[in-house]
């Protein structure tokens, strides 16, 4: 299995691209403040999954998967803030939150599978 075969990697890339499409049309102030943080957080999910996948030891991989999960929570926080500030439509907000929820469950399952390998 390659990194590109992992559902969590594909879903994290899609999340980052969908958030980019939302943020890229914001005005300069919104982009420069919350926009940059939201993009960095969402892109960090895929980047950490990728970095962990490239590690030789399961403990190293686990560390980066936990970073990815933290970045996913950070993404959720920033999308909630952006929505409350009327930067994100209700529909886009619902779509992004749904993606985050699905990815979060799959990421937790993947983390649990790595934990089982660590126990053996």
N, C-alpha and C positions, 0 to 999 in steps of 0.2 A: 504494500500500500504506500502510495506517495502522499505528500502533503496535500496536493491538489485533489486527492480522493476523499479527504476528510470533510464531512458535512460541516463541522464547526468552523473550519477554515473558509469554506465557500460562503457560509452564512455570514461570517464576520466581514468578509470582503464586500458582500452585498450591503450589509448594514452601513459600512463606511461610505460606499458609493451613494446610497440613498440619502445619507445625511449630507454628503457633499453637495448633492443636487439642491437640497433645501437651503444650505448656508450660502452657497455661491451667489445667490440673488439678493442677499441682505445688503443693507447700506454699510458704509465703511465702519461706522461706530459699532454696529452690532457684530460685524465680522471680526473686528479688531479686539473685541472684548470676549463675549461668550462664544462667538463663532470659532475662533482659533482653538479655544479650549475643547469645544465639542468635537471638532475635527480630530484634534490630537488624541482625545480619549477614545473615539470610535476607531481610528486607525491603529491605535495601540493594541486593541483586542486581537486583530489579525496578526500584527507584528509579533506579539508575545506568543501566540499559538505557533507561529512559524519558527521563532527562535527556540522555543521549547522542543519542537519536533526535531530540530537539528542537533539536539544534545544527545550524547551517548548514554548517559546514565538516567534512569527513571527519576531519581531525586532532582536532577537538574530540570528535566522536563516538567516535573510537578511544580517546581518553583515558578516557571514561566506561565504555566496554565493558571496558577493562582494570581499572578499579575494580570493575566488576561481577564480573569473573572473580576478583579478589582477595577480594571478599566471599563468593563461592561457596566458595572454599578455606577461608575463616574459618568459614563455616557447617559445612563438613565437619569441621573440627577440633572445634568445639563440640558437634556431635552425637556424635562419637566420645567426647568427655569425658563427656557426659551419659549415654551408653550404659554406659561403664565404671563410672559411679557409680550404676548401676541406676535411672536416671530415665527411661530409654527402653527399651521392650520390644524383644526380639530382632526381632520382626516389623516394628515401626515403624522400627527402626534399618535393617533391610534395605530397606524401602520408601523411606526418605529417602535412603540412600546410592545406591540405584538412580536415583532422581530426579536427584540431584546429578551422577551419572555421565553420564546422558543429556543433561542441561542443559549440562554442561561441554563435551561433544563438539559440541553444536549451537552453543554460544557461541563456541567456538574456530573453527568453520567460518564463522560470521558475521564474526568478527574477521578471518579470512583474506580474506573477500570484500571487506571494507572496505580491507584492506591492498592488495589488487589495484587498487582504485580510486585509492588514494593514489599507486601506482606510475605511473599513467597521467596 
